[in-house]
């Protein structure tokens, strides 16, 4: 193997080793570049730098995107952002009136993604199971819910639910942030007490409505009785008047009595009619008041259920929307990084090919330079020397051109009239052999003269060998 071949192999080996090392380094870096899913928080702990005040940081929180995790010096873990539903059954707690009540409720909480609160979650919740986190949140919620109930009257809790829920949300969320959680939703199912105070409030309201209706009915009955008494009075006056005029004649008297009776019956009918109408009106008003109260109660209940349902649906829709957005961003980032990696690999391949080609051309140039130096600095002589070195190969290629010609059958019509020039058959074979350029022509093709010791070219183009030199005795 020549020195040139050894050098080329060495250069190629170095290039391949460099490419392998680069690929290995890239693989190690890629394996330590960790991506954070949209529904989790990645906690990087270990040597993560210092705070602004110079103190050492306990961890680094990443939500969305990715981060490089240094081997040996750092490690990582994840916190799940899935909301947790916690049933809080508050029993036998004192209100501001020292009346014990039960407040069963359900709270929805989750790991917060707020900067400072997320750091609290990394320090206090990392490594805990979801059941442990729920138990911890349950204890905090129970304490704050008991505090809110102790500061409010039962009437406020029962009638003004918005104020009660606002106070609960404010107190509970403030405490949950200390351990890295956020309050998503509060739903109080029912409120009751052992003493029956809340039931008594409801019965009081119902009794008040019933009493108002009864009072209205009594007033209408009173108006009917007054009308009836007035009718009786008029009847007696009319009867007395009829009796006083009875002396005018039996017939006239009887006629007037009949008329008086008819009027009496008419008055009685009118009085009875008015009393019946008044009673019906009173009953209708009572029913109307009851129906209005029931309708308002149903409307209030429907509004509360609608608000609760909207809060649950909107919060879940917002969470799902945010999850899909973050998932799309993560997938787009992954496609961009993959395309960049493929482009870098193609670039490294092309650079390696260019360096290999450059090395080959550089070695060829060094070889040509040495040949020129061996020829005394004459480039023309150097070229002729290289052509002379390749002459044997050129002749071999030209001979190979007709070597493999297969002539299965040659038919020659020869009359033998060619004379001294020989037969046409011999001329055919001679012409075929002459299709291969003689040695002298090969030299002329490259601008060189054949050395005399190889023969001399005569005037007819044939090469004649020189007589062998006589040996000296």
CORZIWO-V724215 format. One record per residue. N is the residue number from 1. RES is the residue in one small letter. PSI is psi in whole degrees, -180 to 180 (* if undefined). D_LAST is the distance of its C-alpha to the last C-alpha in Angstrom with 2 decimals. Layout:
N/RES/PSI/D_LAST + N/RES/PSI/D_LAST
This chain:
1/x/133/45.97 + 2/x/164/44.96 + 3/x/-35/46.79 + 4/x/-43/48.35 + 5/x/-41/49.87 + 6/x/-41/51.28 + 7/x/-43/52.92 + 8/x/-44/54.51 + 9/x/-40/55.89 + 10/x/-43/57.32 + 11/x/-43/59.03 + 12/x/-41/60.49 + 13/x/-42/61.78 + 14/x/-42/63.46 + 15/x/-45/65.08 + 16/x/-42/66.36 + 17/x/-41/67.77 + 18/x/-41/69.51 + 19/x/-43/71.02 + 20/x/-43/72.27 + 21/x/-42/73.84 + 22/x/-42/75.49 + 23/x/-41/76.90 + 24/x/-44/78.24 + 25/x/-42/79.92 + 26/x/-40/81.43 + 27/x/-41/82.76 + 28/x/-44/84.41 + 29/x/-43/86.01 + 30/x/-37/87.23 + 31/x/-23/88.75 + 32/x/2/90.81 + 33/x/103/92.09 + 34/x/135/95.49 + 35/x/142/97.67 + 36/x/122/101.47 + 37/x/161/103.41 + 38/x/-25/106.34 + 39/x/20/108.93 + 40/x/165/107.81 + 41/x/124/107.38 + 42/x/127/104.18 + 43/x/116/104.81 + 44/x/123/101.80 + 45/x/165/102.59 + 46/x/-134/100.82 + 47/x/96/99.28 + 48/x/14/100.46 + 49/x/-170/101.04 + 50/x/160/104.19 + 51/x/177/107.32 + 52/x/-30/108.22 + 53/x/6/110.30 + 54/x/-9/107.34 + 55/x/155/108.52 + 56/x/136/106.16 + 57/x/141/106.45 + 58/x/-30/107.23 + 59/x/170/105.63 + 60/x/128/104.40 + 61/x/134/106.04 + 62/x/122/104.22 + 63/x/110/106.11 + 64/x/146/103.93 + 65/x/-151/100.28 + 66/x/169/97.79 + 67/x/152/96.61 + 68/x/131/93.67 + 69/x/116/94.51 + 70/x/133/92.42 + 71/x/151/91.21 + 72/x/-39/92.57 + 73/x/-23/94.90 + 74/x/158/96.96 + 75/x/175/98.44 + 76/x/160/100.62 + 77/x/173/103.52 + 78/x/147/105.76 + 79/x/132/109.51 + 80/x/133/110.97 + 81/x/6/112.95 + 82/x/130/114.87 + 83/x/147/118.64 + 84/x/128/120.85 + 85/x/122/124.43 + 86/x/124/126.77 + 87/x/118/130.32 + 88/x/110/132.62 + 89/x/88/135.99 + 90/x/117/138.16 + 91/x/141/141.37 + 92/x/47/144.61 + 93/x/149/143.66 + 94/x/137/146.30 + 95/x/-177/146.91 + 96/x/-22/148.52 + 97/x/11/151.92 + 98/x/32/151.14 + 99/x/127/151.06 + 100/x/131/148.33 + 101/x/163/146.32 + 102/x/131/143.34 + 103/x/81/140.46 + 104/x/135/137.87 + 105/x/170/134.84 + 106/x/129/131.14 + 107/x/139/128.47 + 108/x/119/124.96 + 109/x/167/122.44 + 110/x/167/118.66 + 111/x/132/115.92 + 112/x/147/116.08 + 113/x/8/113.10 + 114/x/143/114.67 + 115/x/-60/112.43 + 116/x/-38/114.64 + 117/x/-37/116.35 + 118/x/-35/113.01 + 119/x/-37/112.01 + 120/x/-39/115.25 + 121/x/-39/114.35 + 122/x/-35/110.92 + 123/x/-27/112.61 + 124/x/-18/115.57 + 125/x/-11/114.70 + 126/x/128/111.00 + 127/x/-13/110.70 + 128/x/147/114.25 + 129/x/163/114.94 + 130/x/-36/116.80 + 131/x/-37/119.94 + 132/x/-40/119.91 + 133/x/-41/119.62 + 134/x/-41/122.55 + 135/x/-42/124.68 + 136/x/-44/124.00 + 137/x/-36/124.86 + 138/x/-42/127.97 + 139/x/-43/129.30 + 140/x/-43/128.79 + 141/x/-41/130.45 + 142/x/-45/133.42 + 143/x/-45/134.10 + 144/x/-35/133.94 + 145/x/-40/135.95 + 146/x/-37/138.66 + 147/x/-43/138.73 + 148/x/-42/139.18 + 149/x/-37/141.99 + 150/x/-20/143.78 + 151/x/3/143.88 + 152/x/153/145.39 + 153/x/158/148.70 + 154/x/-37/148.86 + 155/x/-42/150.25 + 156/x/-44/147.13 + 157/x/-39/144.75 + 158/x/-38/146.58 + 159/x/-39/147.32 + 160/x/78/144.52 + 161/x/-34/141.38 + 162/x/-43/139.07 + 163/x/-41/140.13 + 164/x/-47/139.71 + 165/x/-35/136.19 + 166/x/-43/135.14 + 167/x/-40/136.27 + 168/x/-46/134.50 + 169/x/-43/131.22 + 170/x/-47/131.33 + 171/x/-44/131.97 + 172/x/-45/129.69 + 173/x/-36/126.66 + 174/x/-38/126.89 + 175/x/-35/126.68 + 176/x/-33/123.98 + 177/x/-27/121.64 + 178/x/-24/121.65 + 179/x/7/119.70 + 180/x/15/117.53 + 181/x/160/119.62 + 182/x/147/121.26 + 183/x/126/124.42 + 184/x/-43/123.89 + 185/x/151/127.30 + 186/x/133/130.77 + 187/x/110/133.17 + 188/x/118/136.60 + 189/x/-47/137.96 + 190/x/157/141.60 + 191/x/130/143.91 + 192/x/167/146.80 + 193/x/156/149.05 + 194/x/-32/151.08 + 195/x/-13/154.32 + 196/x/17/154.40 + 197/x/-43/154.52 + 198/x/-40/152.01 + 199/x/-38/153.87 + 200/x/-38/157.10 + 201/x/-40/155.66 + 202/x/-42/154.82 + 203/x/-36/158.24 + 204/x/-44/159.88 + 205/x/-42/158.18 + 206/x/-42/159.12 + 207/x/-38/162.71 + 208/x/-42/163.00 + 209/x/-40/161.97 + 210/x/-42/164.43 + 211/x/-40/167.28 + 212/x/-40/166.67 + 213/x/-43/166.92 + 214/x/-40/170.13 + 215/x/-39/171.67 + 216/x/-39/171.02 + 217/x/-42/172.64 + 218/x/-40/175.68 + 219/x/-39/176.12 + 220/x/-39/176.14 + 221/x/-39/178.62 + 222/x/-45/180.85 + 223/x/-36/180.86 + 224/x/-41/181.86 + 225/x/-41/184.75 + 226/x/-41/186.08 + 227/x/-37/186.06 + 228/x/-42/187.87 + 229/x/-39/190.62 + 230/x/-37/191.14 + 231/x/-40/191.61 + 232/x/-42/194.26 + 233/x/-46/196.10 + 234/x/-37/196.20 + 235/x/-45/197.44 + 236/x/-40/200.39 + 237/x/-42/201.39 + 238/x/-38/201.34 + 239/x/-44/203.40 + 240/x/-39/205.97 + 241/x/-39/206.26 + 242/x/-40/206.76 + 243/x/-35/209.49 + 244/x/-25/211.35 + 245/x/3/211.54 + 246/x/-22/212.52 + 247/x/-16/216.20 + 248/x/-11/215.57 + 249/x/143/215.54 + 250/x/-41/214.29 + 251/x/-45/212.25 + 252/x/-38/210.73 + 253/x/-43/210.24 + 254/x/-36/208.56 + 255/x/-43/206.34 + 256/x/-37/205.37 + 257/x/-42/204.73 + 258/x/-43/202.46 + 259/x/-41/200.67 + 260/x/-41/200.42 + 261/x/-40/198.99 + 262/x/-43/196.48 + 263/x/-39/195.41 + 264/x/-47/195.22 + 265/x/-35/192.96 + 266/x/-42/190.82 + 267/x/-42/190.55 + 268/x/-42/189.70 + 269/x/-42/187.01 + 270/x/-41/185.56 + 271/x/-44/185.63 + 272/x/-39/183.98 + 273/x/-46/181.37 + 274/x/-39/180.60 + 275/x/-42/180.39 + 276/x/-42/178.02 + 277/x/-43/175.82 + 278/x/-40/175.75 + 279/x/-42/174.75 + 280/x/-41/171.97 + 281/x/-42/170.69 + 282/x/-44/170.66 + 283/x/-40/168.78 + 284/x/-41/166.24 + 285/x/-40/165.68 + 286/x/-45/165.12 + 287/x/-39/162.59 + 288/x/-45/160.89 + 289/x/-40/160.51 + 290/x/-43/159.12 + 291/x/-40/156.63 + 292/x/-43/155.46 + 293/x/-44/154.91 + 294/x/-40/152.94 + 295/x/-43/150.83 + 296/x/-40/149.97 + 297/x/-43/149.00 + 298/x/-41/146.77 + 299/x/-43/145.14 + 300/x/-42/144.43 + 301/x/-41/142.96 + 302/x/-40/140.79 + 303/x/-41/139.52 + 304/x/-46/138.58 + 305/x/-37/136.73 + 306/x/-45/134.99 + 307/x/-43/133.84 + 308/x/-46/132.54 + 309/x/-43/130.68 + 310/x/-41/129.15 + 311/x/-45/127.98 + 312/x/-47/126.29 + 313/x/-44/124.63 + 314/x/-43/123.51 + 315/x/-45/122.04 + 316/x/-40/120.11 + 317/x/-41/118.92 + 318/x/-41/117.75 + 319/x/-45/115.87 + 320/x/-41/114.19 + 321/x/-45/113.32 + 322/x/-38/111.75 + 323/x/-43/109.84 + 324/x/-40/108.36 + 325/x/-46/107.43 + 326/x/-37/105.62 + 327/x/-41/103.89 + 328/x/-41/102.66 + 329/x/-41/101.40 + 330/x/-41/99.56 + 331/x/-41/97.91 + 332/x/-40/96.85 + 333/x/-39/95.38 + 334/x/-41/93.44 + 335/x/-41/91.98 + 336/x/-41/90.98 + 337/x/-36/89.25 + 338/x/-44/87.42 + 339/x/-39/86.17 + 340/x/-41/85.04 + 341/x/-42/83.15 + 342/x/-41/81.34 + 343/x/-41/80.45 + 344/x/-38/79.09 + 345/x/-42/76.95 + 346/x/-41/75.46 + 347/x/-44/74.82 + 348/x/-38/72.99 + 349/x/-46/70.85 + 350/x/-38/69.84 + 351/x/-42/69.07 + 352/x/-43/66.82 + 353/x/-43/64.95 + 354/x/-41/64.54 + 355/x/-39/63.23 + 356/x/-43/60.69 + 357/x/-40/59.46 + 358/x/-41/59.32 + 359/x/-41/57.23 + 360/x/-48/54.70 + 361/x/-36/54.43 + 362/x/-42/54.16 + 363/x/-38/51.21 + 364/x/-42/49.49 + 365/x/-40/50.07 + 366/x/-39/48.54 + 367/x/-43/45.42 + 368/x/-39/45.09 + 369/x/-41/45.58 + 370/x/-39/42.68 + 371/x/-42/40.37 + 372/x/-42/41.38 + 373/x/-38/40.75 + 374/x/-25/37.22 + 375/x/16/36.63 + 376/x/23/37.66 + 377/x/3/41.22 + 378/x/112/40.30 + 379/x/-35/42.41 + 380/x/-43/40.69 + 381/x/-36/37.26 + 382/x/-41/38.97 + 383/x/-43/40.45 + 384/x/-38/37.16 + 385/x/-42/35.57 + 386/x/-38/38.50 + 387/x/-38/38.23 + 388/x/-38/34.54 + 389/x/-29/35.52 + 390/x/2/38.18 + 391/x/-42/36.20 + 392/x/-41/35.56 + 393/x/-38/39.26 + 394/x/-44/40.30 + 395/x/-40/38.17 + 396/x/-39/39.62 + 397/x/-40/43.14 + 398/x/-37/42.68 + 399/x/-38/41.32 + 400/x/-21/44.25 + 401/x/-35/46.54 + 402/x/-1/46.10 + 403/x/-40/44.97 + 404/x/14/48.52 + 405/x/125/49.95 + 406/x/120/51.82 + 407/x/102/52.33 + 408/x/-37/54.78 + 409/x/131/55.16 + 410/x/122/53.80 + 411/x/119/55.71 + 412/x/125/53.99 + 413/x/98/55.92 + 414/x/121/53.22 + 415/x/-7/54.29 + 416/x/19/50.82 + 417/x/21/51.43 + 418/x/-11/48.51 + 419/x/-136/46.39 + 420/x/-19/42.83 + 421/x/-5/43.20 + 422/x/177/43.65 + 423/x/165/46.66 + 424/x/-28/48.66 + 425/x/-46/47.68 + 426/x/-37/44.00 + 427/x/-36/44.87 + 428/x/-45/46.96 + 429/x/-40/44.25 + 430/x/-42/41.71 + 431/x/-36/44.18 + 432/x/-42/44.75 + 433/x/-35/41.05 + 434/x/-13/40.80 + 435/x/-19/43.63 + 436/x/121/41.05 + 437/x/137/39.48 + 438/x/170/35.73 + 439/x/-38/33.42 + 440/x/-39/33.39 + 441/x/-36/37.19 + 442/x/-40/37.36 + 443/x/-42/35.44 + 444/x/-32/37.74 + 445/x/-31/40.80 + 446/x/13/40.10 + 447/x/30/39.20 + 448/x/159/35.39 + 449/x/137/32.39 + 450/x/137/29.87 + 451/x/145/26.39 + 452/x/-27/24.00 + 453/x/-11/21.45 + 454/x/-8/24.34 + 455/x/170/24.87 + 456/x/146/26.80 + 457/x/125/30.47 + 458/x/-179/31.41 + 459/x/-32/34.73 + 460/x/9/36.50 + 461/x/0/35.71 + 462/x/148/33.05 + 463/x/125/29.86 + 464/x/133/26.71 + 465/x/141/23.47 + 466/x/151/20.54 + 467/x/145/17.53 + 468/x/139/14.94 + 469/x/139/12.20 + 470/x/138/9.00 + 471/x/140/6.27 + 472/x/131/3.66 + 473/x/*/0.00
